C-alpha cells in the first residue's frame, strides 16, 4: 500500500523490543552525557593546574562536541557496512582508552586530544543507538523507545555534575576521568553480554566512498528527513543555549553559589524528564508530528514566560521556573522528531542516524561558542535568544507535521 500525504498509512503495530534491549541501549547512551557534564565542575581546577586561559579550557568541551558530531558522519556508514555490535564495542574501547589518557594528561594539549578521542568513541555509540532502534521498530513504537532513551539523557545531567563535583572536590580532577573510564567499562560489559546484533548481514551496505556520499545526499534530498531534522537541531540549540548560558546568568547575574547552582540545574532538569514521560504517554493518542508540535508550543510558551520574567522582575525563581517549563516541551518533542527522522529512512539507516547525531552535536558545539555573549549581556537577552530559537523550531515542526505520513497503529 502506498501512503500519500492525505491518506494515513495503516500498518500492524510492531512488537515492542525486549526490555534488555532498551536497557542496554540506555546504558550505552549514558556514556556521552556523563562525559559532557561530569567534569564541568573541575574546569577551573584544570585551568589552574595547567595555567591555561579559560578559552583554552573551553576547548575540552567544544572539541568533544565537534568530534561527537562529526565522528558520527564516519560512524554511520561503518555501522551500515559492518553491523552495529562490533563498531559499538570498538567505540566504547576507544572511549575508555581516551578517558585513561585524559586522567594522565601531562599538558592541556594532550587533554584536548584525549577529549576529542572520547568524542570519537562516543560518536560510534550514539549512531548505534539510533540505528538499533530503527532496526527493531518504527512509527509510534519508535517514538516510545526514543522517549525512554531521552529520559536517560535528561536524568544524567541532573546527577553527573554533582557526582563529578564530589569526586573532584575529594580527589582532584584526574580521578573524574577515571570514573568516566569505569562507566565506559561497565557499558562495554553490558553490550558484550546483553546487546545482540540488530542488523542482519543481508541488510548491510558495502563500505565505499561514493555510495556513502549518495546515501547522505539521498537523505538530505528528502523533505521527510530534512524538515524534522531541522526541528530536532532546533531543540538541541535550545538545550545548549540553556546548558551554555545558565552558569553566566544564574551565577554571574544573580550571584548564585556553586552548590545552589547545581541544585537549581538539577531540579530544572526534572522538567525534561517529565516531558519525555509525557511524550511516551501521548504517543498512543497523537500522531508523531502532532506530538512534536505540542512540545514546541510548550517550548515557545516557556521562553515567552522566561523573557517576561527577566524583563519585568528580578526573580530568579520565576526565570528558572519558566525555563523549566520550556524544557518540559523539549523533553516531549525531541523523541518525536527523532522518530520522524529515522522513520523516513528505509535504507542506509546508519547514515541517517549519523546525520541526526552530527546535526545535534555540531549545532550544540556552535551554540556553546556563541551563547556566552547574550548570557553575559543580560538574563533577558539569554531568554530572548531561546525564544527566537523556539519560534523558528516551531515553524519547522509545523512543516514536519504537515509533510510526514501519519502512521496509526492497529
C-alpha positions as CSV (number, residue, x, y, z in Angstrom):
1,X,0.0,0.0,0.0
2,X,1.4,3.4,-1.0
3,X,1.0,6.2,1.5
4,X,0.2,9.7,0.4
5,X,0.3,13.0,2.3
6,X,-3.5,12.9,2.6
7,X,-4.1,9.2,3.5
8,X,-2.8,7.7,6.7
9,X,-0.9,4.5,6.3
10,X,-2.3,1.7,8.4
11,X,0.4,-0.8,9.5
12,X,0.5,-3.6,12.0
13,X,1.8,-2.5,15.4
14,X,5.4,-3.6,15.6
15,X,6.4,-5.8,18.5
16,X,8.0,-3.9,21.4
17,X,11.7,-4.6,21.7
18,X,12.8,-6.7,24.7
19,X,13.4,-4.8,27.9
20,X,17.0,-5.9,27.9
21,X,17.5,-4.3,24.5
22,X,16.3,-0.8,25.6
23,X,18.1,-1.1,29.0
24,X,21.4,-2.0,27.2
25,X,21.0,1.0,24.8
26,X,20.2,3.3,27.7
27,X,23.4,2.2,29.5
28,X,25.4,3.0,26.4
29,X,23.6,6.3,25.9
30,X,24.7,7.4,29.3
31,X,28.3,7.4,28.3
32,X,28.1,10.6,26.2
33,X,26.1,12.8,28.6
34,X,28.3,11.8,31.5
35,X,31.4,12.8,29.5
36,X,29.8,16.2,28.8
37,X,28.6,17.1,32.3
38,X,30.6,15.2,34.8
39,X,33.8,17.2,34.6
40,X,32.3,20.7,34.3
41,X,32.8,21.5,38.0
42,X,36.5,20.7,37.5
43,X,37.1,23.2,34.7
44,X,38.5,26.0,37.0
45,X,40.9,23.5,38.6
46,X,42.0,22.2,35.2
47,X,42.8,25.7,34.1
48,X,44.7,26.5,37.3
49,X,46.6,23.2,37.1
50,X,47.9,23.9,33.6
51,X,48.0,27.7,34.0
52,X,45.7,27.9,30.9
53,X,43.3,30.7,29.9
54,X,39.6,30.0,30.0
55,X,39.2,29.8,26.3
56,X,41.7,27.0,26.1
57,X,40.0,25.1,28.9
58,X,36.7,25.5,26.9
59,X,38.3,23.6,24.0
60,X,38.0,20.5,26.1
61,X,34.2,20.8,25.8
62,X,34.0,22.2,22.3
63,X,36.5,19.7,20.9
64,X,34.5,16.9,22.4
65,X,31.2,18.1,20.9
66,X,32.8,18.6,17.5
67,X,34.1,15.1,17.4
68,X,30.9,13.7,18.9
69,X,29.0,15.3,16.0
70,X,31.5,15.0,13.0
71,X,32.5,11.5,14.1
72,X,29.0,10.2,13.5
73,X,29.3,11.1,9.8
74,X,32.0,8.4,9.6
75,X,30.5,6.0,12.1
76,X,27.1,5.8,10.3
77,X,28.4,4.2,7.1
78,X,30.7,2.0,9.1
79,X,27.8,0.5,11.1
80,X,25.7,0.1,7.9
81,X,28.6,-2.0,6.5
82,X,29.8,-4.0,9.5
83,X,26.7,-4.2,11.7
84,X,26.0,-2.5,15.0
85,X,27.7,-4.6,17.6
86,X,31.3,-4.7,16.6
87,X,31.6,-1.0,15.9
88,X,29.9,-0.2,19.2
89,X,32.4,-2.4,21.1
90,X,35.3,-0.6,19.3
91,X,33.8,2.8,20.0
92,X,33.5,2.1,23.7
93,X,37.0,0.7,23.9
94,X,38.3,4.0,22.3
95,X,36.3,6.0,24.8
96,X,37.8,4.0,27.8
97,X,41.3,4.4,26.5
98,X,40.8,8.2,25.9
99,X,39.5,8.6,29.5
100,X,42.7,7.0,30.8
101,X,44.8,9.3,28.6
102,X,42.9,12.3,29.9
103,X,43.5,11.2,33.5
104,X,47.2,11.0,32.9
105,X,47.4,14.1,30.5
106,X,50.7,16.0,31.1
107,X,49.5,19.1,29.3
108,X,46.4,20.9,28.2
109,X,47.1,19.9,24.5
110,X,47.1,16.2,25.4
111,X,43.9,16.7,27.5
112,X,42.2,18.4,24.5
113,X,43.3,15.5,22.2
114,X,42.0,13.0,24.7
115,X,38.7,14.7,24.9
116,X,38.4,14.7,21.2
117,X,39.1,10.9,21.2
118,X,36.4,10.5,23.8
119,X,34.0,12.3,21.5
120,X,35.0,10.0,18.6
121,X,34.3,6.9,20.7
122,X,31.0,8.2,22.0
123,X,30.0,9.1,18.4
124,X,30.0,5.4,17.4
125,X,27.8,4.7,20.4
126,X,25.3,7.4,19.5
127,X,25.0,6.2,15.9
128,X,24.4,2.6,17.0
129,X,21.7,3.6,19.5
130,X,19.6,5.4,16.9
131,X,20.2,2.8,14.2
132,X,19.4,-0.1,16.5
133,X,16.1,1.3,17.5
134,X,15.2,1.8,13.8
135,X,16.4,-1.7,13.1
136,X,13.8,-3.1,15.5
137,X,10.8,-0.8,15.5
138,X,9.3,2.2,13.7
139,X,6.4,4.6,14.0
140,X,4.8,5.1,17.4
141,X,6.8,2.2,18.8
142,X,10.0,4.0,17.9
143,X,8.7,7.2,19.4
144,X,8.1,5.4,22.7
145,X,11.5,3.8,22.6
146,X,13.2,7.1,21.9
147,X,11.2,8.6,24.8
148,X,12.7,6.1,27.1
149,X,16.2,6.9,25.9
150,X,15.6,10.7,26.1
151,X,14.6,10.2,29.7
152,X,18.0,8.7,30.3
153,X,19.7,11.7,28.7
154,X,17.5,14.0,30.9
155,X,18.3,12.3,34.1
156,X,22.1,12.1,33.7
157,X,22.6,15.9,33.6
158,X,20.8,16.1,37.0
159,X,23.3,13.8,38.7
160,X,26.5,13.9,36.8
161,X,27.6,17.4,37.8
162,X,27.0,16.6,41.5
163,X,29.0,13.3,41.2
164,X,31.8,14.9,39.3
165,X,31.9,17.8,41.7
166,X,32.1,15.4,44.7
167,X,34.9,13.3,43.1
168,X,36.8,16.4,42.1
169,X,36.5,18.1,45.4
170,X,37.7,15.0,47.3
171,X,40.3,13.6,44.9
172,X,41.0,16.2,42.2
173,X,40.0,16.4,38.5
174,X,42.1,13.5,37.2
175,X,40.0,10.8,39.1
176,X,36.9,12.2,37.4
177,X,38.2,10.8,34.2
178,X,39.0,7.5,35.9
179,X,35.3,7.3,36.9
180,X,34.3,8.0,33.3
181,X,36.6,5.2,32.2
182,X,34.8,2.9,34.7
183,X,31.4,4.0,33.4
184,X,32.6,3.2,29.9
185,X,33.9,-0.2,31.0
186,X,30.5,-1.1,32.6
187,X,28.7,-0.1,29.4
188,X,31.2,-2.2,27.4
189,X,30.4,-5.2,29.6
190,X,26.6,-4.7,29.2
191,X,26.9,-4.6,25.4
192,X,29.1,-7.6,25.3
193,X,26.7,-9.6,27.5
194,X,23.2,-8.4,26.6
195,X,23.1,-6.4,23.3
196,X,22.8,-8.6,20.2
197,X,23.4,-7.6,16.6
198,X,20.4,-5.8,15.2
199,X,21.4,-5.5,11.5
200,X,21.3,-8.8,9.6
201,X,24.1,-9.4,7.1
202,X,21.7,-9.3,4.2
203,X,20.7,-5.8,5.0
204,X,24.3,-4.4,5.2
205,X,25.7,-2.0,2.6
206,X,29.3,-2.3,1.4
207,X,31.6,0.5,2.7
208,X,32.6,2.7,-0.2
209,X,33.2,6.5,-0.5
210,X,30.8,7.2,-3.4
211,X,27.8,5.2,-2.0
212,X,28.3,6.9,1.3
213,X,28.0,10.4,-0.3
214,X,25.0,9.2,-2.2
215,X,23.4,8.0,1.0
216,X,23.9,11.3,2.7
217,X,22.7,13.2,-0.4
218,X,19.6,10.9,-0.6
219,X,18.6,11.6,3.0
220,X,19.2,15.4,2.6
221,X,17.0,15.5,-0.5
222,X,14.1,14.0,1.4
223,X,12.0,16.7,3.0
224,X,10.6,14.0,5.3
225,X,14.1,13.8,6.7
226,X,15.3,17.3,6.3
227,X,12.4,19.2,7.9
228,X,12.2,17.2,11.2
229,X,16.0,17.2,11.2
230,X,15.9,21.0,11.3
231,X,13.4,20.9,14.1
232,X,15.5,18.4,16.0
233,X,18.5,20.7,15.6
234,X,16.4,23.5,17.0
235,X,15.8,21.5,20.2
236,X,19.5,21.0,20.6
237,X,20.3,24.6,20.0
238,X,17.7,25.4,22.6
239,X,19.2,22.9,25.0
240,X,22.7,24.1,24.6
241,X,21.6,27.7,25.0
242,X,20.4,26.6,28.4
243,X,23.4,24.5,29.2
244,X,26.0,27.0,28.0
245,X,24.3,30.1,29.4
246,X,22.9,29.0,32.7
247,X,26.1,29.5,34.7
248,X,26.6,33.0,33.3
249,X,23.1,34.0,34.2
250,X,22.5,32.2,37.5
251,X,26.0,32.7,38.9
252,X,27.1,35.9,37.2
253,X,23.9,38.0,37.3
254,X,22.1,36.5,40.3
255,X,25.1,35.7,42.4
256,X,24.2,32.0,42.9
257,X,27.0,29.9,44.5
258,X,28.2,26.6,43.1
259,X,26.2,24.4,45.4
260,X,23.0,26.3,44.8
261,X,23.7,26.4,41.1
262,X,24.0,22.6,41.0
263,X,20.7,22.3,42.8
264,X,18.8,24.7,40.5
265,X,20.4,23.0,37.5
266,X,19.4,19.5,38.7
267,X,15.8,20.5,39.7
268,X,15.3,22.2,36.3
269,X,16.4,19.0,34.6
270,X,13.5,17.2,36.1
271,X,11.3,19.1,33.7
272,X,12.8,17.5,30.6
273,X,12.4,14.1,32.2
274,X,8.7,14.9,32.8
275,X,8.4,16.0,29.1
276,X,9.9,12.7,27.9
277,X,7.4,10.8,30.1
278,X,4.5,12.9,28.7
279,X,5.7,12.2,25.2
280,X,5.8,8.5,25.9
281,X,2.2,8.6,27.2
282,X,0.8,10.7,24.4
283,X,2.5,8.6,21.6
284,X,-0.6,6.4,21.7
285,X,-3.1,9.3,21.3
286,X,-1.3,11.7,18.9
287,X,0.5,11.3,15.7
288,X,4.2,11.8,15.9
289,X,4.0,15.1,14.1
290,X,1.3,16.4,16.4
291,X,3.4,15.4,19.4
292,X,6.3,17.4,18.1
293,X,4.2,20.5,17.5
294,X,2.7,20.2,21.0
295,X,6.2,20.1,22.6
296,X,7.4,23.0,20.5
297,X,4.4,25.1,21.6
298,X,5.3,24.4,25.2
299,X,8.9,25.5,24.5
300,X,7.7,28.8,23.0
301,X,5.4,29.4,25.9
302,X,8.2,28.7,28.4
303,X,10.5,31.1,26.6
304,X,8.0,33.9,26.5
305,X,7.5,33.5,30.2
306,X,11.3,33.4,30.8
307,X,11.8,36.6,28.8
308,X,8.9,38.4,30.6
309,X,10.3,37.3,33.9
310,X,13.8,38.6,33.1
311,X,12.5,41.9,31.8
312,X,9.8,42.6,34.4
313,X,11.1,41.1,37.6
314,X,14.3,40.4,39.5
315,X,13.0,36.9,40.5
316,X,15.4,34.1,39.8
317,X,12.6,31.7,40.8
318,X,10.3,32.9,38.1
319,X,13.0,32.8,35.5
320,X,14.2,29.2,36.4
321,X,10.5,28.0,36.6
322,X,9.8,29.4,33.1
323,X,13.0,27.9,31.6
324,X,12.0,24.6,33.2
325,X,8.6,24.8,31.5
326,X,10.3,25.3,28.2
327,X,12.5,22.2,28.9
328,X,9.3,20.2,29.6
329,X,8.3,20.9,26.0
330,X,11.8,19.9,24.8
331,X,11.6,16.6,26.5
332,X,8.2,15.9,24.9
333,X,9.1,16.8,21.3
334,X,12.6,15.5,20.9
335,X,11.7,11.8,20.7
336,X,9.0,12.7,18.1
337,X,11.5,14.4,15.8
338,X,14.0,11.6,16.2
339,X,11.3,9.1,15.3
340,X,10.2,11.2,12.2
341,X,13.8,11.4,11.0
342,X,14.6,7.7,11.5
343,X,11.3,6.5,10.2
344,X,11.9,8.4,6.9
345,X,14.9,6.2,6.3
346,X,14.2,2.9,4.5
347,X,17.8,2.1,3.7
348,X,21.2,3.3,4.9
349,X,19.8,3.7,8.4
350,X,23.3,4.1,9.9
351,X,23.9,7.1,7.6
352,X,20.5,8.6,8.7
353,X,21.4,8.1,12.3
354,X,24.8,9.8,11.7
355,X,23.1,12.8,10.2
356,X,20.9,13.1,13.3
357,X,23.9,12.9,15.7
358,X,26.1,15.2,13.6
359,X,23.4,17.8,13.3
360,X,22.6,17.7,17.0
361,X,26.1,17.9,18.4
362,X,27.7,20.2,15.8
363,X,24.8,22.6,16.4
364,X,25.5,22.2,20.1
365,X,29.2,23.0,19.7
366,X,28.4,26.1,17.7
367,X,25.8,27.2,20.3
368,X,28.2,26.8,23.2
369,X,30.7,29.1,21.4
370,X,28.1,31.8,20.8
371,X,25.7,31.8,23.7
372,X,28.2,33.4,26.1
373,X,27.6,36.8,24.6
374,X,23.8,37.2,25.2
375,X,24.1,35.2,28.5
376,X,26.7,37.6,29.9
377,X,24.9,40.7,28.5
378,X,21.7,40.2,30.5
379,X,19.2,37.5,31.6
380,X,16.6,38.9,29.2
381,X,19.0,38.6,26.2
382,X,19.6,34.9,27.1
383,X,15.9,34.2,27.4
384,X,15.1,36.1,24.2
385,X,17.7,34.1,22.4
386,X,16.0,30.8,23.4
387,X,12.6,32.3,22.4
388,X,13.9,33.1,18.9
389,X,15.2,29.5,18.6
390,X,11.9,28.1,19.8
391,X,9.8,30.1,17.4
392,X,11.9,29.1,14.4
393,X,11.8,25.5,15.5
394,X,8.1,25.6,15.9
395,X,7.8,26.7,12.2
396,X,9.8,23.7,11.2
397,X,7.8,21.4,13.5
398,X,4.5,22.6,11.8
399,X,6.0,21.7,8.4
400,X,7.3,18.4,9.6
401,X,3.8,17.5,10.9
402,X,2.2,18.5,7.7
403,X,4.6,16.6,5.4
404,X,5.0,13.5,7.5
405,X,3.0,10.3,6.8
406,X,0.6,9.9,9.8
407,X,1.1,6.3,11.0
408,X,-1.6,4.8,13.2
409,X,-1.0,1.5,15.0
410,X,-3.7,-1.1,14.7
